[in-house]
Structures are given as C-alpha cells and as structure tokens.
Amino acid sequence: MAPKAVVTGGAGFIGSHLIERLLADGYETLAVDNFDTFYSGKESNISHLFENTNFKLVRGDILDYQCVSRAFEKADFVFHLAAQPGVSFSLENPAKTHLINTTGTLNVLMAAAKMKPRRFIYASSSSVYGAATTTPVSETHPTSPLSIYGISKLAAEQYCLNFFRLRNLPVVALRYHTVFGPRQRPDMAIFKWSEAILSGRSPLIYGDGTQSRDFTYVEDIVNGTMLAAECENANGQVFNLATGKPVTISYALETIERALGKKAIHVDHEPTKPYDPPFTHAEISKAKNNLNYRPEVDFEKGIRNFATWMLKRASSRVATT
C-alpha cells in the first residue's frame, strides 16, 4: 500500500507545493486546511489536485482535536505546516498568533502522539533567531525572537522537541528561511513589490535596502522537507533550510524588475521595523551533511519562475474582468 501523508495547512503556499511532490512520489495525501480569511484564493492552490485519486481534503481546524485525530488515523507521515503567518500581523494580533501557532501545534502533537506516525515534520522559521550576532547562523545560535510570530514558532518548536524526548514522537523541526516562489502569499514582500510594479504603484522598502535575506525557493524547501521525512537519523533534531547565499533587498527588487520586464516608477522608503532583523544568513552544513540537502534553484532563476507565474496570474485576472 502507498504510504499515507497528512499536511496541515495543505492549501497554503508551501503546503500545496509539498502535496504536489508527495503525490508525484506516490503518497496517499490528505490536506487539512481551515481556509482562514487571512488571505483569500487558497482554493486555487489545490484545485488541480482533485483529479488525483490519492488526494483528499479535510476542511478543518488544527484547534479541533477530534478533526486532526481523525485525519491522522493510519498516517505514516505528518507534515505540520499550518500556522498564522505574518510578523507584522502578529504585532496587532498576538492572541490569534499564539493560539494558532502554539496552542494549535500542541493540539496537533497530542493527536499525533496518539496515532504514532513514522515521522512528524514541523515547519519552523528563521524568525526564531531574532537579530543574529554571528553569521552564518547555525542551529546552535541562541534564539531570541524579535516578534510575537517568532516567539510563537519557537514555543511550538520546543513543544515538538519535548514530545520527542518525553513521548517518543519522531519529530524533526525545520527552520525555513524566507521562502518564495509561485503561489506566494499576497502579504509577502516579493509578491507586494511585484504587484506594485505591475500596477504602476511604488513598491515600499523598509530601510535603505542594504538589509539582506536568505531567500529560499519553494522547490528547495520541499526537497529539504522530503529529505527530512525520509532520513532515519534526523529524529529530535533541528535543521536550517535555506540557500546560505543571502541577497540585499535592493538587489532583490532589481531582480524582480528585470524578470517582470518593467521598472518601478519610484521606490518608497520607510524606517525599518523593530521586529525585522537586519539580515538572515543560514549555515546549512548540518542539513547538507545529515539530510543530503542541496539547494539547486538560485535567486535569479527562482525570481524568473515567480515572475512567470505572477504575469500569468495578472493576465488571467484582466481576462476575467
């Protein structure tokens, strides 16, 4: 029989890409998603998957213990990607962020511990590091989140590792770094800059543009996630998933302009936010050595792929109006 995988947040940006990979690899795959109104249009991320008989969708919430318990029945692999994203959102909505990211993860862990999957993969975040004091940042770097979002992800990560130590749940935590690509959430910088350029508005940069980010293409994140699920010696460990090759915000915007074939008429600047670290730059040797993780899509190629999707999306919206 085909192995069964469950992906919480399966209709989201990363989750939908992960499900495509699971189905391509022959997994029976179930998505759990509550289609929160934080951003609309997630249905289109997975609409093409229903033609695959190995795919099923449960419209449910990770805060519903009975729902996730039923979803996890006979699951070989649980990929917990469901979360309340948004660093700035968490500043204005700390209770919701904590409830979904921390309490929700605890709920998922309790259900998984009862059902005993072969592997539980938790999607953590580079936000757990805060403002790093050394570079590149390894998994042993102190964690001091700057935002409610980062705090909630770190607390959930600690719950995961505790369930490994005390309940023998085979957990692996992956610290994703600034993921981008087709289907990216509308609240993320690359999407917002691209939409502004295409609509003739000014993209907004916080700071002078010299800040840098370890942008990681979604396909590499999916590859690393699958490697972590398949690695027998990864249990109880934390891994950075990134490229290890950060680029500045200014260069990112210039690359987007080239890929879209259109320059911004003007770039607006506002002061940096206190919850935004000046840079992210991951050390990925642990993932390379233990998981055989090798990021293959460089930033420029990834942006070209994203721009192709963005332009197609824009043209389809014009055609339907």
Residue, then its C-alpha position, 0 to 999 in steps of 0.5 A: m500500500a502507498p504510504k499515507a501523508v497528512v499536511t496541515g495547512g495543505a492549501g497554503f503556499i508551501g503546503s500545496h507545493l509539498i502535496e504536489r511532490l508527495l503525490a508525484d512520489g506516490y503518497e496517499t495525501l490528505a490536506v487539512d486546511n481551515f481556509d482562514t480569511f487571512y488571505s483569500g484564493k487558497e482554493s486555487n492552490i489545490s484545485h488541480l489536485f482533485e483529479n488525483t485519486n490519492f488526494k483528499l481534503v479535510r476542511g478543518d481546524i488544527l484547534d479541533y482535536q477530534c478533526v486532526s485525530r481523525a485525519f491522522e488515523k493510519a498516517d505514516f507521515v505528518f507534515h505540520l505546516a499550518a500556522q498564522p503567518g505574518v510578523s507584522f500581523s502578529l504585532e496587532n494580533p498576538a492572541k490569534t498568533h499564539l493560539i494558532n501557532t502554539t496552542g494549535t501545534l500542541n493540539v496537533l502533537m497530542a493527536a499525533a502522539k496518539m496515532k504514532p506516525r513514522r515521522f512528524i515534520y514541523a515547519s519552523s522559521s528563521s524568525v526564531y533567531g531574532a537579530a543574529t550576532t554571528t553569521p552564518v547562523s547555525e542551529t546552535h545560535p541562541t534564539s531570541p525572537l524579535s516578534i510575537y510570530g517568532i516567539s510563537k514558532l519557537a514555543a511550538e518548536q520546543y513543544c515538538l522537541n519535548f514530545f520527542r524526548l518525553r513521548n517518543l514522537p519522531v519529530v524533526a523541526l525545520r527552520y525555513h528561511t524566507v521562502f518564495g516562489p509561485r503561489q506566494r502569499p499576497d502579504m509577502a514582500i516579493f509578491k507586494w513589490s511585484e504587484a506594485i510594479l505591475s500596477g504602476r504603484s511604488p513598491l515600499i522598502y523598509g530601510d535603505g535596502t542594504q538589509s539582506r535575506d536568505f531567500t529560499y525557493v519553494e522547490d528547495i524547501v520541499n526537497g529539504t522537507m522530503l529529505a527530512a521525512e525520509c532520513e532515519n537519523a534526523n529524529g529530535q533534531v533541528f535543521n536550517l533550510a535555506t540557500g546560505k547565499p543571502v541577497t540585499i533587498s535592493y538587489a532583490l527588487e532589481t531582480i524582480e524588475r528585470a524578470l517582470g520586464k518593467k521598472a518601478i516608477h519610484v521606490d518608497h522608503e520607510p524606517t525599518k521595523p523593530y521586529d525585522p532583523p537586519f539580515t538572515h544568513a543560514e549555515i546549512s552544513k548540518a542539513k547538507n551533511n545529515l539530510n543530503y540537502r542541496p539547494e539547486v534553484d538560485f535567486e535569479k532563476g527562482i525570481r524568473n519562475f515567480a515572475t512567470w507565474m505572477l504575469k500569468r496570474a495578472s493576465s488571467r485576472v484582466a481576462t476575467t474582468 
